């Protein structure tokens, strides 16, 4: 009995740790923005581009763009509705109207960031821990500092990116929305060697999600919730959706499931580094 209780407490502690980690890496844009001015109109698109680069694993690109914004405007914030949200939910409230966003339960749909936040997290993800700590201090983020300090403690072997001439193009069509690269799920799974099957509502015949591998799961109900092929929570930043019978999914997420670490769009094609 005592052993069962201990295991339950351990399980709860692990879940709490994972939740805190997810919240650190995915700070809510709805929270009150104290003493941070709103980004000028001309800075919003660059912020969105830097945000997409960070979330898709292109950390050096994100750092370069965000640093230019920070040097020109300082720490400013921007919030926006992703294109997929407008497609699924139709008329949306002003993203600055915190109460209206919360009333409609769209907190997790809204996107927002600051250049300092991108710099701190992108430096952390790129293994540039000292810079991440410095940015955490600069913008007053204990979360970034804590993550970077933990990263320094467990710092391991540096993985070198393979030279670009060894990368290969994938026979995949794609579209770009809000600077995210989206690909058709059916075609991508075949090319990447991932098994999948759709989950269908028996009453409506509508696709509600898809199982990826044995344990992976994605939603097609306008939410970014997902589990990776190991069955772990691995929510998407850009929610998948169906349009004209085609399910569009963020490439970065599927690439990660297929073990692809580096990729880029070049000459109208998606190139991936060898595993």
N, C-alpha and C positions, 0 to 999 in steps of 0.2 A: 504493500500500500504506500509506504513511505517512498519507495523507488519510483512509483507512478507519479506521485506528487512532485518529486524532484524533476522528473522528466518533463512534466507539464510546465513547471516554472521555467525550466531551461528553454523550452519551446517558446514560451511567451517572451522571454528576454531576447531570444534570437529574432523574433518577429518585430519587437520594438526597435532593436538595433537596425534591422533592415528598413523599417519605416523612417527612422531618423535619417539614415543614409540617403534614402530616396528623396526626402524633403530637402536635404542639403544640396543635392545635385539638381533638384527641380523646384527652386523657390517659387512660391506663388506670386504672380504679378498683381493679384487683387489686394494683397496686404497694403496697409496704409503706407504711402511713400513720404516719409518725413524728411523735410529739408532737402529733397532732391527735385530740382526743376525739371519741367517737361522738356523733352527734346524738341528742337526746332524742326519744322517740316522737312527741311533738306537733310536732316540726320536720321530720319525714320527708316528710309529704305536701306541705307548702309547698316543700321543697327539690325534690321531684319536679315540682311545678308550675312552679317557676322554671326548672328544667332544660329542661322541655319548651318553655317560652316562648323560652328562649335558642336551642335547636336549631331551632325552627320560624321563627326570624327576628323574633320579637316582643321585641326587645332592651330597650326601655324598660320593658315589663311585667316582664321577667326581672330587671332592675336593681332595680325597686321592691320586688319580693318578696324577692330575695336580700339587699337592704340591711336590710330589716326583720328577717330571720333573723339576720344578722350582728350587728346592734345589740343584739339580745336574748341571743344564745347565743355570739357570737364565731365563730371559725373551727372548725366541726364538720363531720364527714363522715357520709355515708349511702351505703349500697350496697343494691341491690335487683335482683330479677329482673323484667324486663318481662313483661307479661301474655302476649305472644305466645310467649315462651320457655316458659312453663308449658304453654301449649297444644300446642306442638310437641315438647318434650323430656320432658314429664310430670314425674316426681319429680326435683327439683333439690336439690343440696346447700345447706347454709347459705351464704349469700353472703359471710359473714365468714370462711368456711373456705377460705383462699387455696389450700391444697394440693389440696383436693378439686375446686375449680373448675378448677384447672390440669390435674389428672389427666383430667378429662372434656373438656378442650379447649374450655371455655366462657368463656375470658377475654374474648373479643370480644362475648359475649352479655350479660355482666354490666354493669349500669349503676351509676354512682356519681358523686358530686360533693361540693363544698363551696360555701358561699355566696361565699367569697372568689374561688374559681375562676370561678363564674358571673359575678360582678361584673367581674372582670378581662377575661374573654373577651367578655362582652356589651358592655362599654364600648368595647372594641377594635372589635367588629363595628359598633357604632353610630357609629364615628368620633370617640368621646370619648377620644382617645389619651392626654391628660395624666392623666385619671382612671384609665385602664387601667394606665399606668405606676405610678401611686400604689398601686393595688391589687396590682400585681405585687410592688412593694417590701414592702407590708404582709404579704403571705402568703409571701414569699420565692420567688416564681416568676420565674426568669430568662426563661422562655419567653414569658410574657405581656408582660414588659418589652421583650423583643426585638421581638416582633410589633408592639407599639404604637410603638416607635421607628422601625421600618421604615414603618409607616403614616404617621407624621408627615412622613417624608422624601418620600413620594409623594402627599401630601395634594392632592387635586384639587378640582374643583367640587362643592359640596354639592348633592345632589339633594333637592328638596323634595317631600314626600308630598302628593299631590292631595287637595283637600278631600273630606271623607267624603260629601257630598251627590252627588258625581260617581261614587261606587262603585256597582257593580251586583251583584245577587244571582245566584248560579249555580243552575241547575236540577239540583242534585246532592243525593242523600241522603248522609248521613255518620254515622259513629259516633265516639265518643271513648273512647280507652283510654290510661290513664296520662297523661292530659292531651294526648295527640296526636290530631289530627283525621285520620281514615282515610276514604277514599272508594273505591267500586268502580272497579276499573281500566277495565273496558269502558266504563262510562258516562262516566267522567271524561275519557278520551281523546277521546271523541266531542265532549264539551262544550268541551274545551280545544283541539281541533283537532290532536291528536297521533295519528300513525299507530302501530299496534302489531300484534303477532302473538305468539301463545303459542308457546313451545318445549315440545314434548311428547316424553316418552320413548317410543319406538316399541314397546318390549317391554311396558311397563306401562300405557301410555296416560295416564300421569299428567303433569300440567303441571309442568315443572321451572323455568320462567322465562318471561320475556317480552321481546321486542325492542321498544324504544321508538324510533320514527323509524328512521333508517338505521344508527346506531351505538350507540344506547342499549341497555342490557341490565340487567334486574333478576332476582334469584334468588327462587324460591319454595320453596327448600329449607331455610328456617329460618336464613338468614344475611343480614346487611344489605349484602352486597357489591353494588355497582351501578356502571354506567358511564352518564354523561349522554349527551344526544343528540349531543354532539361526540365521543363515544368516550373521554372522560376519566374517570378514577376519581372517583367522586362517591358514596361509600357512604352509605346511609341510616342514620339514628339509630334508627329503629323499623322492623324488618324486615317486609316484606309477607308475607301468608299467604293461603291459600285456605280458605274455610269454606262448606260448603253450595253449592259451585259458584261462589261469588263470591270474587274476588281483591281483598283489601283492601290499599290502598297509602297511605302517608302523603301527605296533600295537599300539604304544603310542598314535597316533592321534585318532584312533577308540576307544581306551579305554577311552580317555578323553570325547568323545561324549557319551559314555555309562555311564559316571559318575564314572569311576574307577580311583581312585587316586593313589593306590600303586599296583605294580605288579613286578614280577621277573621271570627269567627263572631258574628252578631248576629241576634237575634229568630228563632233556630232555622235560620238560613240562612248560607251562606258568601258573604261579600261580597268582591269584588276591586276594586282600584283600576284605573283605565284605564292602559294601557301607555304 
